Amino acid sequence: MEDSEPKVTGPSIIENNHVEAAPPTDAIRTVLAEVNDNVACNADNNDTNPKKDVAWGGGTDLIDSDDENQGLDPGDKILRDLANAKPEKKKKKKKKSGKKGAAAPTGFEEYYVDVPVTPEQYQEEMAIYDLSITFSERIETAIQRYVAKRKFDSERKDLFDKYMSYGGVDSGPKMFGGGLDQQTLEDSSAADIATMTATNFVDFDKHDPRSSQYVVDFDGVLKGFLSSRLPAAFNMETEQQIKSHVAIIRNFLNYLLHHDVCPEYKDQIDAARDTCNVAEKQLFSISQACRLLPGDFNKACSVIFGGQYQGSYIGDHEWTKSLNFDKGMSEDQARRIFLAGLAAHGDNEVYEKYNKHVTKKKARIVENIATDLEIVEMECANPEILSYYNSKENPVKGLLPLGILRVKTWKNPEHAPEDLTEEEELEQASKPPEIKTYTFWVEDEIMSKLFVGMKFTARVYKLSFGVWFLDTVLGAYCSFYRVLPNEKMLGWREHKYLPPRAVNRPPDLQIVTRQEETEEEAASKPLSGEGEVGEEYEQGEDIVVEE
């Protein structure tokens, strides 16, 4: 067989070992021509080595003589390799995660401590907090520097400003609302920058140390704020929320001690810090107790005898059976709970009166009082009562045992005073305040959330056979509850006289005043609108009359 010269027609694409010709390009023709020349030169060498070096673009390549396509045209083989070569994948650059380093401390962390004061800072603070400077100026400087060194979010800033306002420190816009330029920042000290960016100020009328109108009382102001203002303005449902709110004020008090702002009031600040610890516990207990009071026994009394909870049961409706929420207390369940409590705590006198009134159908409410009460004693269920609730004689299984809650009346300073005449006020002042005591039966589980000294406003009822019950608890307060006059001054501004505005009136009307009229003139001129001639009216009031 005659050797035939390889015919190269162009690039080829191999599919299932089948070679298809494709139109060649000029660049590929040049490369193939060089390859054919090299192959022809090497054909004269009878080398027994199955692999031969072939020049390729200035380098060398190895051609495998044992390749399964050994009979394939060398040019087509090279083109096949070129066609099957996979392009190199570009390595994707890793994107930055965008995570920054650890956030800078806000100054309100649980275990945050101010860094030690350097000698230079100490000398500076000795000058700005010198006792020769009035307290109002020192506390204003301390507040401004404290705010500059803390990172407040919106809720913390709102609470801190309300606390400052309650304590007589005004909160307003910054002195320089447009910000400070770089030159000002470089030429100013830290104290000057804090002053220029401050939003808390002490009024000038409080700078006079001889003024007896204002009294410095850290603990008193804090008790008023935590017991009356804070629960009304912020969410206090969870323990974490309460601790977060109180921690802001404790953090400020710690700052005052750390920088020795007012050493003459150190005892007051220490007492205020103790109040923070007490407030955290009591506020959370109040939050839990308000969700549980008045308790199942008192609700049962209310359902049976006509209190607030009577008629509130909706569990007998078809549409409520598939819903999962409190449907109220039925009358049958209320009677079983009431009888179990009466059997556990009622004495012989109560039994006799109850049976008598029930037989004659005279069991009813005889007293209805809305009053303010303070807890003076709590007595949990004794072993005898506990054994009764666990015995077979108990009409309802699974009932919570009842304890005894003893309270006394107290005067809520938030309530408006009684409308009395001067004689009645003098008579009331001459007598000691009347204190009444009440006894209620409350579940042990609820009493575990209460504490001696806790105050609350409630509506209480007395039944005809001598049993008192809590119908509604309208509010609960800390043991140190107080309302300060400061709350009435929130948002108050000095009044300015404004001249009366001119009013366009018809020409046939004129304005006269009571001072300009004589009695005869007033009686002779009829008033427009309702009323008869000569009717009484306020002195100085404008009267419209016809000419």
C-alpha positions as CSV (number, residue, x, y, z in Angstrom):
1,M,0.0,0.0,0.0
2,E,1.3,3.3,-1.0
3,D,1.8,5.9,1.7
4,S,-0.6,8.8,1.1
5,E,0.3,12.3,2.3
6,P,-2.0,13.5,5.1
7,K,-4.7,15.7,3.9
8,V,-5.6,18.5,6.2
9,T,-8.9,20.3,5.5
10,G,-9.2,22.4,8.6
11,P,-10.3,22.3,12.3
12,S,-12.3,19.2,13.2
13,I,-14.8,18.4,15.8
14,I,-15.0,14.8,17.1
15,E,-18.3,13.4,18.1
16,N,-18.4,9.6,18.8
17,N,-15.0,9.1,17.2
18,H,-16.2,10.7,14.0
19,V,-14.2,13.5,12.6
20,E,-16.0,16.3,10.8
21,A,-14.1,18.8,8.7
22,A,-14.5,22.5,9.4
23,P,-13.3,25.4,7.3
24,P,-9.6,26.3,8.1
25,T,-8.3,29.7,9.1
26,D,-5.0,31.3,8.0
27,A,-3.5,31.0,11.5
28,I,-4.4,27.4,11.8
29,R,-3.0,26.6,8.3
30,T,0.4,28.1,9.3
31,V,0.5,26.0,12.5
32,L,-0.4,22.8,10.7
33,A,2.2,23.3,8.0
34,E,4.9,23.5,10.6
35,V,3.6,20.4,12.3
36,N,3.6,18.4,9.0
37,D,7.2,19.5,8.3
38,N,8.4,18.3,11.7
39,V,6.5,15.0,11.3
40,A,8.1,14.4,7.9
41,C,11.6,15.1,9.3
42,N,11.2,12.6,12.2
43,A,9.8,9.9,9.9
44,D,13.2,9.2,8.5
45,N,14.5,8.2,11.9
46,N,13.8,4.6,12.8
47,D,13.7,5.1,16.5
48,T,12.1,2.4,18.4
49,N,10.9,4.7,21.2
50,P,7.1,4.9,20.9
51,K,7.2,8.6,22.1
52,K,8.9,11.2,20.1
53,D,9.7,14.8,20.7
54,V,7.9,17.2,18.5
55,A,8.8,20.8,18.3
56,W,5.8,23.0,19.3
57,G,5.9,26.7,19.5
58,G,9.4,26.9,20.8
59,G,8.8,24.0,23.3
60,T,8.3,20.3,23.1
61,D,5.4,17.9,23.3
62,L,5.1,14.2,23.5
63,I,3.0,12.2,21.0
64,D,1.8,8.9,22.3
65,S,2.2,6.2,19.6
66,D,-0.1,3.9,21.5
67,D,-3.0,6.3,21.4
68,E,-6.2,4.7,20.4
69,N,-6.4,7.1,17.4
70,Q,-2.9,6.4,16.3
71,G,-4.0,6.2,12.6
72,L,-5.6,9.6,12.9
73,D,-4.1,12.4,10.8
74,P,-1.7,14.3,13.2
75,G,-3.1,17.6,12.2
76,D,-6.6,16.5,12.9
77,K,-5.5,15.1,16.2
78,I,-4.1,18.5,17.2
79,L,-7.2,20.3,16.1
80,R,-9.3,17.8,18.0
81,D,-7.3,18.5,21.2
82,L,-7.7,22.2,20.6
83,A,-11.5,21.8,20.2
84,N,-11.9,19.7,23.3
85,A,-9.7,21.9,25.5
86,K,-11.7,23.5,28.2
87,P,-11.1,27.2,28.8
88,E,-9.5,28.0,32.2
89,K,-12.0,29.2,34.7
90,K,-11.3,32.6,36.2
91,K,-11.0,32.5,39.9
92,K,-13.7,34.5,41.6
93,K,-12.5,37.1,44.0
94,K,-13.8,36.4,47.4
95,K,-16.2,39.1,48.5
96,K,-15.6,40.7,51.8
97,S,-18.0,39.5,54.4
98,G,-18.8,43.1,55.4
99,K,-18.5,42.3,59.0
100,K,-16.7,44.9,61.0
101,G,-14.8,44.5,64.1
102,A,-16.4,44.3,67.5
103,A,-18.6,47.3,68.2
104,A,-17.3,49.9,70.5
105,P,-18.8,49.8,74.0
106,T,-21.8,52.0,74.7
107,G,-21.0,52.5,78.3
108,F,-24.2,50.7,79.4
109,E,-22.9,47.2,79.4
110,E,-23.7,45.2,82.6
111,Y,-20.1,45.1,83.8
112,Y,-18.9,48.3,82.2
113,V,-16.5,50.4,84.4
114,D,-15.1,53.8,83.6
115,V,-11.4,53.8,82.9
116,P,-9.2,55.2,85.7
117,V,-8.7,59.0,85.7
118,T,-5.3,60.1,84.5
119,P,-3.4,62.8,86.5
120,E,-4.2,65.4,83.8
121,Q,-7.9,64.5,83.9
122,Y,-7.8,64.6,87.7
123,Q,-6.4,68.1,87.7
124,E,-9.0,69.2,85.2
125,E,-11.9,67.7,87.1
126,M,-10.6,69.2,90.4
127,A,-11.0,72.6,88.7
128,I,-14.4,72.1,87.1
129,Y,-15.9,70.2,90.1
130,D,-14.4,72.4,92.8
131,L,-16.7,72.9,95.8
132,S,-16.4,76.7,95.4
133,I,-18.6,76.3,92.2
134,T,-22.3,76.0,92.8
135,F,-23.9,72.6,92.8
136,S,-26.1,73.5,89.8
137,E,-23.1,74.4,87.7
138,R,-21.2,71.3,88.6
139,I,-24.1,69.0,88.0
140,E,-24.8,70.6,84.6
141,T,-21.2,70.1,83.6
142,A,-21.2,66.5,84.8
143,I,-24.4,65.7,82.9
144,Q,-23.1,67.2,79.7
145,R,-19.8,65.3,79.9
146,Y,-21.6,62.1,80.8
147,V,-23.8,62.3,77.8
148,A,-20.8,63.0,75.6
149,K,-19.1,59.8,76.8
150,R,-22.0,57.4,76.4
151,K,-23.6,56.1,73.2
152,F,-27.4,56.5,73.6
153,D,-29.9,54.9,71.4
154,S,-33.3,56.5,71.1
155,E,-35.0,54.7,74.0
156,R,-32.1,55.3,76.4
157,K,-31.9,58.9,75.5
158,D,-35.7,59.3,75.9
159,L,-35.6,57.8,79.4
160,F,-32.6,59.8,80.5
161,D,-34.1,63.0,79.3
162,K,-37.3,62.3,81.2
163,Y,-35.4,61.5,84.3
164,M,-33.5,64.8,83.9
165,S,-36.7,66.8,83.3
166,Y,-38.3,65.1,86.4
167,G,-35.3,66.2,88.4
168,G,-35.4,69.9,87.2
169,V,-32.9,69.7,84.4
170,D,-34.2,70.9,81.1
171,S,-33.7,69.1,77.8
172,G,-33.6,71.1,74.6
173,P,-31.9,71.4,71.2
174,K,-28.2,71.6,70.7
175,M,-26.5,75.0,70.9
176,F,-25.0,74.5,67.5
177,G,-27.5,72.5,65.4
178,G,-25.3,72.5,62.3
179,G,-22.4,70.6,63.8
180,L,-18.9,71.7,64.6
181,D,-16.2,72.2,61.9
182,Q,-12.8,70.7,62.2
183,Q,-11.1,73.9,63.2
184,T,-13.5,74.4,66.1
185,L,-12.9,70.8,67.3
186,E,-9.1,71.3,67.2
187,D,-9.2,74.6,69.1
188,S,-11.6,73.4,71.8
189,S,-11.1,71.2,74.8
190,A,-13.2,68.2,75.6
191,A,-15.2,70.1,78.2
192,D,-15.9,72.9,75.6
193,I,-17.0,70.5,73.0
194,A,-19.3,68.7,75.5
195,T,-20.9,72.1,76.4
196,M,-21.4,73.1,72.8
197,T,-23.1,69.9,71.8
198,A,-25.1,69.5,75.1
199,T,-28.9,69.2,75.2
200,N,-29.3,69.2,79.0
201,F,-29.2,72.5,80.9
202,V,-30.0,73.8,84.4
203,D,-32.1,77.0,84.5
204,F,-30.4,80.1,85.7
205,D,-33.0,80.5,88.6
206,K,-31.5,77.3,90.1
207,H,-27.9,78.6,90.2
208,D,-28.6,80.8,93.2
209,P,-27.5,78.8,96.2
210,R,-29.5,81.0,98.6
211,S,-32.8,80.0,96.9
212,S,-35.0,77.9,99.2
213,Q,-37.4,77.0,96.4
214,Y,-35.4,74.0,95.2
215,V,-34.0,71.2,97.4
216,V,-31.3,68.7,96.2
217,D,-32.6,65.2,96.9
218,F,-31.1,62.4,94.7
219,D,-33.0,59.6,96.5
220,G,-36.3,61.4,96.7
221,V,-36.4,62.4,93.0
222,L,-35.4,58.9,92.0
223,K,-38.1,57.3,94.2
224,G,-40.7,59.5,92.6
225,F,-39.4,58.8,89.1
226,L,-39.2,55.0,89.4
227,S,-42.5,54.6,91.2
228,S,-44.8,57.0,89.3
229,R,-43.2,58.4,86.1
230,L,-41.3,55.4,84.8
231,P,-44.2,52.8,84.8
232,A,-46.5,55.3,83.1
233,A,-44.1,56.2,80.3
234,F,-42.3,52.9,79.5
235,N,-43.0,49.3,78.9
236,M,-42.4,47.3,82.2
237,E,-43.7,43.9,81.3
238,T,-40.5,41.8,81.4
239,E,-37.7,41.6,83.9
240,Q,-35.1,42.4,81.2
241,Q,-37.0,45.6,80.3
242,I,-37.1,46.7,83.9
243,K,-33.4,46.0,84.5
244,S,-32.5,47.9,81.3
245,H,-34.4,51.0,82.3
246,V,-33.1,51.1,85.9
247,A,-29.5,50.4,84.8
248,I,-29.4,53.7,82.9
249,I,-30.0,55.7,86.0
250,R,-27.6,53.6,88.1
251,N,-25.0,54.1,85.4
252,F,-25.3,57.9,85.8
253,L,-25.1,57.7,89.6
254,N,-22.0,55.6,89.3
255,Y,-20.5,58.3,87.0
256,L,-21.1,61.0,89.6
257,L,-19.3,59.0,92.3
258,H,-16.4,58.0,90.0
259,H,-15.6,61.6,89.0
260,D,-16.4,63.0,92.5
261,V,-18.8,65.6,91.2
262,C,-20.7,66.4,94.4
263,P,-19.0,64.8,97.4
264,E,-21.3,66.7,99.8
265,Y,-24.2,64.5,98.5
266,K,-22.5,61.2,98.4
267,D,-24.8,59.7,101.1
268,Q,-27.8,60.6,99.0
269,I,-26.3,59.1,95.8
270,D,-25.6,55.8,97.7
271,A,-29.2,55.7,99.0
272,A,-30.4,56.3,95.4
273,R,-28.3,53.3,94.2
274,D,-29.9,51.2,96.9
275,T,-33.3,52.4,95.6
276,C,-32.4,51.1,92.1
277,N,-31.8,47.6,93.5
278,V,-35.1,47.6,95.4
279,A,-37.0,49.0,92.4
280,E,-35.8,46.2,90.1
281,K,-37.3,43.6,92.3
282,Q,-40.6,45.4,93.2
283,L,-41.4,46.6,89.7
284,F,-41.1,43.1,88.3
285,S,-43.2,41.7,91.2
286,I,-45.9,44.3,90.5
287,S,-45.8,43.4,86.8
288,Q,-46.5,39.7,87.6
289,A,-49.1,40.4,90.3
290,C,-51.2,42.7,88.1
291,R,-51.6,39.8,85.6
292,L,-52.8,37.4,88.3
293,L,-54.9,39.6,90.6
294,P,-57.7,39.4,91.9
295,G,-57.4,35.6,91.7
296,D,-59.9,32.8,91.1
297,F,-61.6,33.0,94.5
298,N,-62.3,36.7,94.2
299,K,-63.4,36.3,90.6
300,A,-65.8,33.6,91.8
301,C,-67.3,36.0,94.3
302,S,-67.6,38.6,91.6
303,V,-69.4,36.2,89.2
304,I,-71.8,35.0,91.9
305,F,-72.8,38.2,93.7
306,G,-72.7,40.8,90.9
307,G,-69.2,42.2,90.5
308,Q,-67.3,43.2,87.4
309,Y,-66.9,39.6,86.2
310,Q,-70.6,38.6,86.4
311,G,-71.9,37.7,82.9
312,S,-68.4,37.7,81.3
313,Y,-68.3,33.9,80.6
314,I,-68.5,33.2,76.9
315,G,-67.4,29.5,76.9
316,D,-71.0,28.3,76.3
317,H,-71.0,29.8,72.8
318,E,-70.4,27.4,69.9
319,W,-68.0,29.8,68.1
320,T,-65.6,29.9,71.1
321,K,-65.0,26.1,71.4
322,S,-62.2,26.0,68.8
323,L,-60.5,29.1,70.2
324,N,-57.7,28.9,72.7
325,F,-58.0,31.9,75.1
326,D,-59.5,32.7,78.5
327,K,-63.3,32.4,78.1
328,G,-64.1,33.5,81.7
329,M,-65.5,31.7,84.6
330,S,-68.9,29.9,84.5
331,E,-71.3,30.2,87.4
332,D,-71.1,26.5,88.2
333,Q,-67.3,26.7,88.4
334,A,-67.5,29.9,90.4
335,R,-69.8,28.3,93.0
336,R,-67.5,25.3,93.5
337,I,-64.5,27.6,94.0
338,F,-66.4,29.8,96.4
339,L,-67.7,26.9,98.5
340,A,-64.2,25.4,98.7
341,G,-62.7,28.7,99.9
342,L,-65.5,29.2,102.4
343,A,-65.0,25.8,103.8
344,A,-61.3,26.3,104.2
345,H,-61.2,29.7,105.8
346,G,-64.7,30.4,107.1
347,D,-65.4,30.2,110.9
348,N,-68.7,29.1,112.6
349,E,-70.1,32.6,112.6
350,V,-69.6,33.0,108.8
351,Y,-71.1,29.5,108.2
352,E,-74.3,30.4,110.2
353,K,-74.7,33.7,108.5
354,Y,-74.1,32.3,105.0
355,N,-76.6,29.4,105.5
356,K,-79.2,31.8,106.9
357,H,-78.8,34.3,104.1
358,V,-78.7,31.6,101.4
359,T,-81.9,30.0,102.7
360,K,-83.7,33.4,102.7
361,K,-82.0,34.4,99.4
362,K,-80.5,37.5,101.1
363,A,-76.9,36.8,100.3
364,R,-75.8,39.9,98.5
365,I,-73.3,42.8,98.4
366,V,-73.8,45.3,101.2
367,E,-70.7,47.6,100.7
368,N,-69.0,48.8,97.6
369,I,-65.8,50.8,98.1
370,A,-63.0,52.1,95.8
371,T,-60.0,52.7,98.0
372,D,-56.2,52.7,98.2
373,L,-54.7,49.8,100.2
374,E,-51.3,48.8,101.5
375,I,-50.2,45.3,102.3
376,V,-49.3,44.9,106.0
377,E,-49.2,41.1,106.4
378,M,-49.4,37.9,104.3
379,E,-50.2,34.4,105.7
380,C,-49.9,31.4,103.4
381,A,-52.1,28.4,103.7
382,N,-51.2,26.3,106.8
383,P,-50.7,22.5,106.7
384,E,-54.4,21.9,107.7
385,I,-55.7,23.9,104.8
386,L,-53.2,22.3,102.4
387,S,-54.4,18.8,103.5
388,Y,-58.0,19.9,102.9
389,Y,-57.3,21.1,99.3
390,N,-55.7,17.7,98.6
391,S,-58.4,15.6,100.3
392,K,-61.4,13.9,98.7
393,E,-63.8,16.3,100.5
394,N,-62.7,19.1,98.2
395,P,-65.5,19.7,95.7
396,V,-63.1,20.7,92.9
397,K,-59.8,19.0,92.3
398,G,-56.8,21.0,91.2
399,L,-57.7,24.2,93.1
400,L,-55.0,26.4,94.4
401,P,-55.0,26.8,98.2
402,L,-55.9,30.1,99.6
403,G,-53.9,32.3,102.0
404,I,-54.8,35.4,104.0
405,L,-53.9,38.9,102.8
406,R,-54.2,41.7,105.4
407,V,-54.2,45.3,104.2
408,K,-54.8,48.8,105.5
409,T,-55.9,52.0,103.8
410,W,-53.5,54.7,102.8
411,K,-53.8,58.1,101.2
412,N,-52.8,58.2,97.5
413,P,-51.0,61.5,96.9
414,E,-52.0,61.3,93.2
415,H,-55.7,61.6,93.9
416,A,-57.4,64.9,94.0
417,P,-58.2,66.2,97.5
418,E,-61.8,66.1,98.7
419,D,-64.0,69.1,98.0
420,L,-64.6,70.4,101.5
421,T,-65.6,73.7,103.0
422,E,-63.1,75.6,105.2
423,E,-64.9,74.3,108.3
424,E,-64.7,70.7,107.2
425,E,-61.0,71.0,106.3
426,L,-60.2,72.4,109.7
427,E,-62.2,69.7,111.4
428,Q,-60.5,67.0,109.3
429,A,-57.1,68.4,110.0
430,S,-57.8,68.3,113.8
431,K,-58.5,64.6,113.7
432,P,-56.0,61.8,113.1
433,P,-56.5,60.1,109.7
434,E,-58.8,57.2,109.9
435,I,-57.2,53.9,109.0
436,K,-59.3,50.9,108.1
437,T,-58.1,47.3,107.8
438,Y,-59.4,44.5,105.5
439,T,-58.8,40.8,105.1
440,F,-59.0,39.0,101.8
441,W,-58.6,35.4,100.8
442,V,-56.0,35.1,98.0
443,E,-54.3,32.1,96.3
444,D,-50.8,31.3,97.6
445,E,-49.4,31.5,94.1
446,I,-50.4,35.1,93.8
447,M,-49.2,36.0,97.2
448,S,-45.7,34.8,96.3
449,K,-45.6,37.7,93.9
450,L,-46.7,40.3,96.5
451,F,-44.6,42.0,99.2
452,V,-45.2,43.8,102.4
453,G,-45.5,47.5,101.8
454,M,-46.9,47.1,98.2
455,K,-49.7,49.6,97.5
456,F,-52.6,49.3,95.2
457,T,-55.9,50.9,94.3
458,A,-58.9,48.5,94.2
459,R,-62.6,48.2,94.3
460,V,-63.7,45.9,97.2
461,Y,-67.0,44.5,98.2
462,K,-68.4,43.2,101.5
463,L,-71.0,40.4,101.4
464,S,-73.9,40.3,103.8
465,F,-72.4,37.4,105.7
466,G,-69.2,39.3,106.5
467,V,-66.7,38.2,103.8
468,W,-64.7,40.8,101.8
469,F,-63.5,40.2,98.3
470,L,-61.3,42.1,95.8
471,D,-63.4,42.8,92.7
472,T,-60.9,44.9,90.6
473,V,-57.3,46.0,91.0
474,L,-57.0,49.4,89.3
475,G,-53.3,49.9,89.8
476,A,-50.3,48.7,91.9
477,Y,-47.3,50.7,93.2
478,C,-43.9,50.2,94.9
479,S,-43.5,50.5,98.6
480,F,-41.7,53.8,98.2
481,Y,-44.4,55.3,95.9
482,R,-44.5,59.0,95.9
483,V,-45.7,61.8,93.6
484,L,-43.5,65.0,93.5
485,P,-44.6,68.5,92.5
486,N,-41.8,68.2,89.9
487,E,-44.3,66.2,87.7
488,K,-46.6,69.2,87.5
489,M,-43.8,71.4,86.3
490,L,-42.9,69.2,83.3
491,G,-43.1,71.2,80.1
492,W,-43.9,74.4,82.0
493,R,-42.7,77.7,80.6
494,E,-42.8,81.3,81.9
495,H,-46.0,82.9,80.8
496,K,-45.8,86.0,78.7
497,Y,-48.5,88.6,78.3
498,L,-50.1,88.7,74.9
499,P,-52.3,91.8,73.9
500,P,-55.8,91.0,72.9
501,R,-56.4,90.6,69.2
502,A,-58.6,93.1,67.3
503,V,-62.0,91.7,66.3
504,N,-64.0,93.1,63.4
505,R,-67.5,93.8,64.6
506,P,-70.6,95.2,62.8
507,P,-70.9,99.0,63.1
508,D,-74.2,98.8,64.9
509,L,-72.7,96.9,67.8
510,Q,-70.5,98.4,70.5
511,I,-68.4,96.8,73.3
512,V,-68.9,98.0,76.9
513,T,-67.6,96.5,80.1
514,R,-69.0,96.1,83.5
515,Q,-66.6,98.7,85.0
516,E,-67.9,101.3,82.5
517,E,-71.5,100.8,83.2
518,T,-73.6,102.0,86.1
519,E,-76.2,99.7,87.6
520,E,-79.0,101.8,86.0
521,E,-77.4,101.5,82.5
522,A,-76.8,97.8,82.9
523,A,-80.4,97.3,83.9
524,S,-81.8,99.4,81.0
525,K,-79.8,97.7,78.2
526,P,-81.0,94.2,77.2
527,L,-78.4,91.5,76.6
528,S,-78.2,89.9,73.2
529,G,-78.8,86.2,73.3
530,E,-80.2,84.2,76.3
531,G,-80.8,85.8,79.7
532,E,-83.0,88.6,81.0
533,V,-82.1,92.3,81.5
534,G,-79.9,92.8,84.5
535,E,-78.7,89.2,84.6
536,E,-75.6,88.6,86.7
537,Y,-72.3,88.2,84.8
538,E,-68.6,88.2,85.5
539,Q,-66.8,91.5,86.3
540,G,-64.8,92.6,83.3
541,E,-66.7,90.3,80.9
542,D,-67.3,91.7,77.4
543,I,-70.9,92.4,76.7
544,V,-72.4,92.9,73.3
545,V,-75.3,95.3,73.2
546,E,-77.2,97.0,70.4
547,E,-77.1,100.8,70.1
